[in-house]
Amino acid sequence: MFAVPFENLDISLGRNIICDENRFLRKIVEEKRGGFCYEMNGAFAALLRALGFKVTLLSARVSNADGSEGPEFDHLALRVDLDEPWLVDVGFGDSFIEPLVLEPDLDQKQFGKGYRLISTGGGLCLESNANAAWKKEYLFTLQPRDLSEFETMCHYHQTSPDSPFTRKRVCSVATPAGRITVSGDRLIETCDGVRQERRLTDEERIAVLRERFGVSLS
């Protein structure tokens, strides 16, 4: 979360992203890039399994501003079983940093925000709380999924004008005190709750991606 950025830069460059663990690992490890949810959590699942952890892919439906939810396979999250089950997600932008205990109605606080899982009719809803009001993040079930099942929505998010990932370039990484984000032509830095924002030229954006995120596009 502090080292690998959440980013959709390949989408803006017209580079096709296919749901394949080896491609995800090559991009993140060898090319020193980041990715969006399918890439980040797909690669992290492969890493955890190689280390001996039991990992289950989960389909999540992201909550929209109007109260609706996206379709099935809208988002990829992970269940990791240790002594108890945990919700793990390294591919949801500005969300929880540490794993969450997969237990309903348990308030869990980290890095100045609260999180909880609420039982719904057939699944769970992840909610976050930063300013006294709970906000729905996404709905999910515990049904095991295969990476290939996410292929259609992965393609949709790369090509549809209705996808948030085709509307604006984003590169974002958490820091111990906040977050650094390039969103479109803006650099946004949050440190200890203080937000600073400035506009970037094309040359500055390329330099910031290289110097602050370690991302070089070629």
PEDAUR-V438099 format. One record per residue. RES is the residue in one small letter. SS is DSSP state (H for helix, E for strand, C for the rest). PSI is psi in radians with two decimals (none if undefined). BURIAL is I if it has 16 or more other ideal C-beta (glycine too) atoms within 10 Angstrom, else O. Layout:
res/ss/psi/burial
RES/SS/PSI/BURIAL
RES/SS/PSI/BURIAL
This chain:
res/ss/psi/burial
m/C/-0.54/I
f/C/-0.20/O
a/C/-0.63/O
v/C/2.08/I
p/C/2.58/I
f/E/2.11/I
e/E/2.69/I
n/C/0.51/I
l/H/-0.59/I
d/H/-0.57/I
i/H/-0.77/I
s/H/-0.38/I
l/C/-0.02/O
g/C/0.39/O
r/C/2.16/O
n/C/2.34/O
i/C/2.12/I
i/C/2.48/O
c/C/1.56/I
d/C/2.10/O
e/H/-0.73/O
n/H/-0.69/O
r/H/-0.72/I
f/H/-0.83/I
l/H/-0.71/I
r/H/-0.75/O
k/H/-0.82/I
i/H/-0.77/I
v/H/-0.91/O
e/H/-0.71/O
e/C/-0.08/O
k/C/0.86/O
r/C/-3.08/I
g/C/-2.52/I
g/E/-3.08/I
f/C/-2.98/I
c/H/-0.77/I
y/H/-0.68/I
e/H/-0.86/I
m/H/-0.91/I
n/H/-0.51/I
g/H/-0.77/I
a/H/-0.70/I
f/H/-0.64/I
a/H/-0.75/I
a/H/-0.73/I
l/H/-0.83/I
l/H/-0.72/O
r/H/-0.69/O
a/H/-0.47/O
l/C/-0.01/O
g/C/0.10/O
f/C/2.63/O
k/E/2.05/O
v/E/2.38/I
t/E/2.26/O
l/E/2.37/I
l/E/2.46/I
s/E/2.31/I
a/E/2.66/I
r/E/1.99/I
v/E/2.39/I
s/E/2.34/I
n/C/2.88/O
a/C/-0.49/O
d/C/0.09/O
g/C/-0.15/O
s/C/2.98/O
e/E/2.66/O
g/C/3.09/I
p/C/3.02/O
e/C/2.53/I
f/C/0.31/I
d/C/-0.53/I
h/E/2.57/I
l/E/2.15/I
a/E/3.05/I
l/E/2.50/I
r/E/2.24/I
v/E/2.18/I
d/E/2.09/O
l/C/-2.12/O
d/C/-0.38/O
e/C/2.85/O
p/E/2.52/I
w/E/2.55/I
l/E/2.15/I
v/E/2.36/I
d/C/1.83/I
v/C/0.21/I
g/C/0.62/I
f/C/0.62/I
g/C/-2.27/I
d/C/1.29/O
s/C/-2.74/I
f/C/2.49/I
i/C/-0.81/O
e/C/2.68/O
p/C/2.65/I
l/E/2.39/I
v/E/2.27/O
l/C/1.24/I
e/C/2.19/O
p/C/2.65/O
d/C/0.53/O
l/C/1.96/O
d/C/2.22/O
q/E/2.14/I
k/E/2.46/O
q/E/2.42/O
f/C/0.75/O
g/C/0.10/O
k/E/2.67/O
g/E/2.61/O
y/E/2.63/I
r/E/2.78/I
l/E/2.23/I
i/E/2.27/O
s/E/2.35/O
t/E/-3.08/O
g/C/1.36/O
g/C/0.11/O
g/E/-2.73/I
l/E/2.64/I
c/E/2.18/I
l/E/2.22/I
e/E/2.60/I
s/E/2.75/I
n/E/1.90/O
a/C/-0.43/O
n/C/0.82/O
a/C/-0.16/O
a/C/2.33/O
w/E/2.40/I
k/E/2.30/O
k/E/2.28/I
e/E/-1.00/I
y/E/2.76/I
l/E/2.53/I
f/E/2.82/I
t/C/2.97/O
l/C/0.22/O
q/C/2.18/O
p/C/2.44/O
r/E/2.75/I
d/C/2.58/O
l/H/-0.61/I
s/H/-0.43/O
e/H/-0.32/O
f/H/-0.04/I
e/H/-0.76/I
t/H/-0.79/O
m/H/-0.53/I
c/H/-0.75/I
h/H/-0.75/O
y/H/-0.82/I
h/H/-0.27/I
q/H/-0.36/I
t/H/-0.44/O
s/C/2.36/O
p/C/-0.25/O
d/C/-0.15/O
s/C/2.39/I
p/C/-0.36/O
f/C/-0.25/I
t/C/-0.13/I
r/C/-0.50/O
k/C/2.46/O
r/C/2.35/I
v/E/2.42/I
c/E/2.12/I
s/E/2.43/I
v/E/2.49/I
a/E/2.66/I
t/E/2.85/O
p/C/-0.43/O
a/C/-0.03/O
g/E/-2.14/I
r/E/2.58/I
i/E/2.28/I
t/E/2.36/I
v/E/2.06/I
s/E/1.89/O
g/C/-2.10/O
d/C/0.41/O
r/E/2.42/O
l/E/2.12/I
i/E/2.14/O
e/E/2.25/I
t/E/2.21/I
c/E/2.06/O
d/C/0.70/O
g/C/-0.09/O
v/E/2.17/O
r/E/2.30/O
q/E/2.47/O
e/E/2.44/O
r/E/2.74/O
r/E/2.52/O
l/C/2.46/I
t/C/2.95/O
d/H/-0.71/O
e/H/-0.71/O
e/H/-0.67/O
r/H/-0.76/I
i/H/-0.73/O
a/H/-0.73/O
v/H/-0.75/I
l/H/-0.70/I
r/H/-0.80/O
e/H/-0.59/O
r/H/-0.47/I
f/H/-0.18/I
g/C/0.40/O
v/C/2.12/I
s/C/2.13/O
l/C/2.22/O
s/C/none/O
